[in-house]
Amino acid sequence: FDWLYVNPGLIAIANLDDRNHMVTAELDYTGVTNVDLRARVIWLRGDADTEFAEQPYAHRAELRLQWYF
């Protein structure tokens, strides 16, 4: 498992007016030709009746495998 091909990422989006926010952490691995493997965790926080609090989930985890041909 060659760590040269691992790319971490962190995304934060916040609305300062109503104090809600979304934080996403991800790892992307591209060490295999024509394959992209991505793991992502998303956290949503907000008060009732805000954009992120109205989502059907508060936390979500994804694992995505893309194969290019």
KOLNU-202719 format. One record per residue: residue number from 0; residue in three letters; x, y, z of N, C-alpha, C, O, CB in turn. Coordinates in nm, 3 decimals. Glycine has a CB too. Example, Ala and Ser with C-alpha at 12.3 -4.5 7.8 and 13.67 -1.06 7.14 Angstrom:
<node 0 ALA <1.319 -0.569 0.780> <1.230 -0.450 0.780> <1.320 -0.330 0.780> <1.424 -0.332 0.846> <1.131 -0.447 0.905>>
<node 1 SER <1.285 -0.225 0.708> <1.367 -0.106 0.714> <1.290 0.003 0.787> <1.341 0.114 0.804> <1.408 -0.060 0.572>>
END
This chain:
<node 0 PHE <0.085 -0.117 0.000> <0.000 0.000 0.000> <0.090 0.123 0.000> <0.145 0.160 0.104> <-0.097 0.000 0.123>>
<node 1 ASP <0.105 0.186 -0.115> <0.197 0.299 -0.131> <0.127 0.429 -0.093> <0.031 0.469 -0.158> <0.248 0.307 -0.276>>
<node 2 TRP <0.175 0.495 0.012> <0.110 0.617 0.065> <0.126 0.737 -0.027> <0.062 0.840 -0.005> <0.166 0.650 0.201>>
<node 3 LEU <0.213 0.726 -0.129> <0.230 0.835 -0.224> <0.099 0.868 -0.296> <0.077 0.982 -0.335> <0.338 0.799 -0.325>>
<node 4 TYR <0.013 0.770 -0.314> <-0.111 0.786 -0.389> <-0.233 0.817 -0.303> <-0.345 0.816 -0.353> <-0.138 0.662 -0.468>>
<node 5 VAL <-0.212 0.844 -0.176> <-0.323 0.877 -0.085> <-0.331 1.029 -0.072> <-0.232 1.095 -0.038> <-0.303 0.810 0.056>>
<node 6 ASN <-0.448 1.084 -0.098> <-0.470 1.228 -0.087> <-0.579 1.256 0.016> <-0.694 1.215 -0.004> <-0.509 1.288 -0.225>>
<node 7 PRO <-0.546 1.323 0.125> <-0.650 1.359 0.224> <-0.717 1.489 0.184> <-0.661 1.571 0.111> <-0.588 1.371 0.366>>
<node 8 GLY <-0.838 1.507 0.233> <-0.910 1.631 0.207> <-1.002 1.666 0.322> <-1.054 1.577 0.390> <-0.990 1.621 0.078>>
<node 9 LEU <-1.022 1.794 0.342> <-1.112 1.843 0.445> <-1.189 1.961 0.388> <-1.130 2.056 0.337> <-1.034 1.883 0.575>>
<node 10 ILE <-1.322 1.955 0.396> <-1.409 2.060 0.345> <-1.497 2.108 0.459> <-1.557 2.026 0.529> <-1.495 2.010 0.224>>
<node 11 ALA <-1.506 2.238 0.477> <-1.594 2.296 0.580> <-1.676 2.407 0.516> <-1.622 2.497 0.452> <-1.511 2.350 0.701>>
<node 12 ILE <-1.807 2.400 0.535> <-1.898 2.503 0.486> <-1.980 2.548 0.606> <-2.037 2.466 0.677> <-1.991 2.450 0.369>>
<node 13 ALA <-1.986 2.679 0.627> <-2.058 2.732 0.743> <-2.144 2.850 0.702> <-2.107 2.928 0.614> <-1.960 2.774 0.854>>
<node 14 ASN <-2.259 2.863 0.765> <-2.345 2.979 0.751> <-2.338 3.052 0.884> <-2.393 3.005 0.984> <-2.493 2.939 0.711>>
<node 15 LEU <-2.274 3.165 0.886> <-2.254 3.237 1.011> <-2.381 3.304 1.063> <-2.391 3.334 1.182> <-2.146 3.340 0.993>>
<node 16 ASP <-2.477 3.329 0.974> <-2.602 3.393 1.017> <-2.685 3.303 1.109> <-2.734 3.349 1.212> <-2.684 3.432 0.896>>
<node 17 ASP <-2.700 3.177 1.073> <-2.782 3.088 1.156> <-2.703 2.976 1.222> <-2.762 2.882 1.276> <-2.893 3.029 1.074>>
<node 18 ARG <-2.570 2.984 1.217> <-2.480 2.893 1.289> <-2.497 2.746 1.255> <-2.496 2.661 1.344> <-2.500 2.910 1.435>>
<node 19 ASN <-2.514 2.714 1.128> <-2.512 2.573 1.090> <-2.389 2.551 1.003> <-2.338 2.643 0.941> <-2.643 2.532 1.016>>
<node 20 HIS <-2.343 2.426 1.000> <-2.223 2.397 0.924> <-2.217 2.251 0.881> <-2.286 2.165 0.935> <-2.101 2.432 1.005>>
<node 21 MET <-2.132 2.226 0.781> <-2.107 2.093 0.731> <-1.956 2.074 0.726> <-1.883 2.162 0.680> <-2.172 2.071 0.590>>
<node 22 VAL <-1.909 1.959 0.774> <-1.767 1.925 0.769> <-1.755 1.789 0.700> <-1.823 1.693 0.735> <-1.702 1.922 0.914>>
<node 23 THR <-1.666 1.784 0.601> <-1.643 1.661 0.526> <-1.494 1.627 0.530> <-1.410 1.712 0.500> <-1.692 1.675 0.379>>
<node 24 ALA <-1.462 1.504 0.568> <-1.325 1.454 0.565> <-1.319 1.338 0.466> <-1.408 1.253 0.465> <-1.277 1.409 0.709>>
<node 25 GLU <-1.214 1.336 0.384> <-1.206 1.229 0.284> <-1.063 1.185 0.260> <-0.968 1.260 0.282> <-1.270 1.274 0.154>>
<node 26 LEU <-1.051 1.061 0.214> <-0.924 1.004 0.169> <-0.947 0.948 0.029> <-1.045 0.879 0.003> <-0.873 0.892 0.268>>
<node 27 ASP <-0.855 0.978 -0.060> <-0.864 0.934 -0.198> <-0.737 0.855 -0.231> <-0.627 0.903 -0.208> <-0.882 1.055 -0.297>>
<node 28 TYR <-0.754 0.734 -0.284> <-0.640 0.649 -0.321> <-0.644 0.622 -0.471> <-0.745 0.575 -0.523> <-0.643 0.514 -0.241>>
<node 29 THR <-0.533 0.654 -0.540> <-0.526 0.637 -0.685> <-0.405 0.553 -0.726> <-0.348 0.575 -0.833> <-0.520 0.772 -0.754>>
<node 30 GLY <-0.365 0.459 -0.643> <-0.244 0.380 -0.669> <-0.261 0.267 -0.768> <-0.162 0.203 -0.805> <-0.195 0.324 -0.544>>
<node 31 VAL <-0.381 0.240 -0.813> <-0.407 0.134 -0.910> <-0.449 0.202 -1.040> <-0.533 0.292 -1.038> <-0.516 0.033 -0.859>>
<node 32 THR <-0.394 0.159 -1.152> <-0.426 0.220 -1.281> <-0.575 0.210 -1.311> <-0.635 0.103 -1.300> <-0.346 0.153 -1.394>>
<node 33 ASN <-0.635 0.323 -1.347> <-0.776 0.335 -1.385> <-0.874 0.306 -1.271> <-0.990 0.277 -1.297> <-0.804 0.242 -1.499>>
<node 34 VAL <-0.829 0.314 -1.148> <-0.916 0.292 -1.032> <-0.899 0.408 -0.934> <-0.788 0.451 -0.906> <-0.884 0.155 -0.962>>
<node 35 ASP <-1.011 0.456 -0.884> <-1.012 0.564 -0.785> <-1.095 0.516 -0.667> <-1.214 0.486 -0.683> <-1.069 0.699 -0.845>>
<node 36 LEU <-1.035 0.507 -0.549> <-1.103 0.462 -0.428> <-1.112 0.579 -0.332> <-1.010 0.637 -0.295> <-1.029 0.341 -0.363>>
<node 37 ARG <-1.233 0.615 -0.292> <-1.254 0.733 -0.207> <-1.341 0.695 -0.087> <-1.447 0.634 -0.102> <-1.320 0.849 -0.288>>
<node 38 ALA <-1.294 0.734 0.032> <-1.370 0.718 0.156> <-1.401 0.857 0.207> <-1.313 0.943 0.211> <-1.291 0.633 0.263>>
<node 39 ARG <-1.526 0.879 0.247> <-1.570 1.013 0.289> <-1.665 1.002 0.408> <-1.751 0.914 0.413> <-1.638 1.088 0.171>>
<node 40 VAL <-1.647 1.095 0.503> <-1.737 1.105 0.619> <-1.789 1.249 0.623> <-1.711 1.344 0.609> <-1.663 1.067 0.754>>
<node 41 ILE <-1.921 1.265 0.641> <-1.984 1.397 0.639> <-2.060 1.417 0.769> <-2.136 1.330 0.812> <-2.080 1.412 0.516>>
<node 42 TRP <-2.039 1.533 0.832> <-2.110 1.570 0.954> <-2.189 1.698 0.927> <-2.133 1.795 0.875> <-2.012 1.588 1.073>>
<node 43 LEU <-2.316 1.699 0.962> <-2.400 1.818 0.949> <-2.446 1.862 1.087> <-2.486 1.779 1.169> <-2.522 1.790 0.857>>
<node 44 ARG <-2.440 1.990 1.114> <-2.485 2.045 1.243> <-2.564 2.171 1.218> <-2.528 2.252 1.132> <-2.364 2.073 1.338>>
<node 45 GLY <-2.672 2.188 1.293> <-2.749 2.311 1.281> <-2.873 2.306 1.369> <-2.918 2.199 1.410> <-2.789 2.335 1.138>>
<node 46 ASP <-2.927 2.422 1.397> <-3.051 2.433 1.473> <-3.168 2.394 1.384> <-3.155 2.385 1.262> <-3.069 2.576 1.529>>
<node 47 ALA <-3.283 2.373 1.445> <-3.404 2.339 1.370> <-3.434 2.451 1.269> <-3.407 2.568 1.295> <-3.524 2.317 1.465>>
<node 48 ASP <-3.489 2.413 1.156> <-3.526 2.505 1.048> <-3.406 2.575 0.984> <-3.420 2.686 0.934> <-3.621 2.609 1.101>>
<node 49 THR <-3.289 2.511 0.985> <-3.174 2.562 0.911> <-3.146 2.466 0.796> <-3.198 2.354 0.793> <-3.049 2.578 1.004>>
<node 50 GLU <-3.065 2.509 0.704> <-3.040 2.430 0.582> <-2.986 2.291 0.612> <-3.037 2.192 0.558> <-2.943 2.504 0.492>>
<node 51 PHE <-2.884 2.280 0.696> <-2.824 2.150 0.722> <-2.904 2.065 0.819> <-2.894 1.942 0.815> <-2.684 2.168 0.774>>
<node 52 ALA <-2.983 2.125 0.907> <-3.065 2.047 1.000> <-3.183 1.982 0.929> <-3.239 1.885 0.981> <-3.115 2.136 1.113>>
<node 53 GLU <-3.224 2.033 0.813> <-3.338 1.978 0.741> <-3.300 1.857 0.655> <-3.388 1.796 0.595> <-3.400 2.083 0.655>>
<node 54 GLN <-3.173 1.822 0.648> <-3.131 1.706 0.570> <-3.180 1.578 0.639> <-3.197 1.577 0.761> <-2.977 1.704 0.554>>
<node 55 PRO <-3.203 1.471 0.563> <-3.253 1.347 0.623> <-3.150 1.271 0.707> <-3.184 1.169 0.766> <-3.304 1.257 0.515>>
<node 56 TYR <-3.028 1.317 0.713> <-2.923 1.252 0.791> <-2.839 1.358 0.860> <-2.827 1.471 0.812> <-2.834 1.161 0.700>>
<node 57 ALA <-2.780 1.323 0.973> <-2.690 1.414 1.043> <-2.545 1.375 1.020> <-2.455 1.460 1.023> <-2.722 1.416 1.193>>
<node 58 HIS <-2.522 1.245 0.996> <-2.387 1.193 0.969> <-2.400 1.095 0.853> <-2.500 1.025 0.841> <-2.323 1.125 1.097>>
<node 59 ARG <-2.298 1.092 0.770> <-2.302 0.998 0.657> <-2.160 0.953 0.626> <-2.066 1.033 0.633> <-2.369 1.063 0.532>>
<node 60 ALA <-2.145 0.827 0.592> <-2.016 0.773 0.549> <-2.034 0.711 0.411> <-2.134 0.645 0.384> <-1.962 0.667 0.651>>
<node 61 GLU <-1.936 0.734 0.326> <-1.940 0.682 0.189> <-1.810 0.611 0.157> <-1.703 0.650 0.205> <-1.967 0.795 0.088>>
<node 62 LEU <-1.819 0.509 0.077> <-1.703 0.442 0.020> <-1.732 0.426 -0.128> <-1.828 0.359 -0.166> <-1.673 0.303 0.091>>
<node 63 ARG <-1.650 0.487 -0.212> <-1.677 0.489 -0.355> <-1.559 0.430 -0.430> <-1.443 0.464 -0.405> <-1.706 0.634 -0.404>>
<node 64 LEU <-1.589 0.341 -0.523> <-1.489 0.282 -0.610> <-1.526 0.318 -0.754> <-1.634 0.283 -0.801> <-1.480 0.126 -0.591>>
<node 65 GLN <-1.437 0.389 -0.823> <-1.460 0.425 -0.962> <-1.358 0.353 -1.048> <-1.239 0.351 -1.018> <-1.451 0.579 -0.982>>
<node 66 TRP <-1.407 0.293 -1.155> <-1.322 0.221 -1.248> <-1.336 0.287 -1.384> <-1.447 0.300 -1.436> <-1.359 0.070 -1.254>>
<node 67 TYR <-1.226 0.329 -1.441> <-1.225 0.396 -1.570> <-1.179 0.298 -1.678> <-1.082 0.225 -1.659> <-1.133 0.521 -1.567>>
<node 68 PHE <-1.248 0.297 -1.788> <-1.208 0.210 -1.900> <-1.221 0.283 -2.031> <-1.191 0.226 -2.136> <-1.292 0.081 -1.903>>
END
